[in-house]
Amino acid sequence: MNLFRKKFLTTLDEDRAPTEPLGAELAEELDGDNEQDAVADTLDPATDPAALDVPSNPEIALKQQQSQRTIQTITTWIGEVNNFIDYLNGTEEGSINFMLNSADCDSLMTDIQRSESKKISRLAQDLSSLEESLKQYLLLAKRKESGADSI
């Protein structure tokens, strides 16, 4: 609501002559009000504002829990895929790529490196693509949870 108020005040200031700062006066006036006071001002004198409070909806709470579980699951998957990418094609000691590239020239590891290095790289590339797709779904789920979008 703050964004709309600023846009409204900016529009007022642009339309008026520079000597008439109506937007600034209106901003000071609006800063003291909040949404609950505005609702209370519109009610009939006999109506209690507390009577209008809506109890929480169990369906909405369930959907929020499901959304949070989905976000946690996708986050876990992203972490696991990233760990496996590092295990396959990482540059640190202990990764398959590191072990194959640091093997002795006359060992079986050199033969594996010669024949399977493309497959390992391609598999790591496909897993990276999967990880990026999961990140997109994660962003979409977070946007849905915040109410900005829907899946």
C-alpha angles and dihedrals in degrees: 000000000000090000093055092047091053091048091049093049092046090052091050092050092049094050096048128071115264091250093062110067096184092148093060093049091048091049091054090048093050096045091073094053125079132189096263092052090050092052092046090052092056096051126095112260091249094053118095111219090215089062089066095060110118117220116239115275113237091208091058091047090051092050091050090052091049090049092050091049090050091051091049092048094049090046090053091049091050090052093048094047090048091050091051091049088054090047092051104038107010125130095222124099110271098039120116092238093052093047094049094047094048096047123119116267096244099044132105088247089067090055090050090048092051096048104031106033092094091052091049092049092046091049091050089049092051090048090050089053090050090049092053091048090051090050089055091052089048091054090048091051091049091049090050091049091053089050095243096114143000132233 
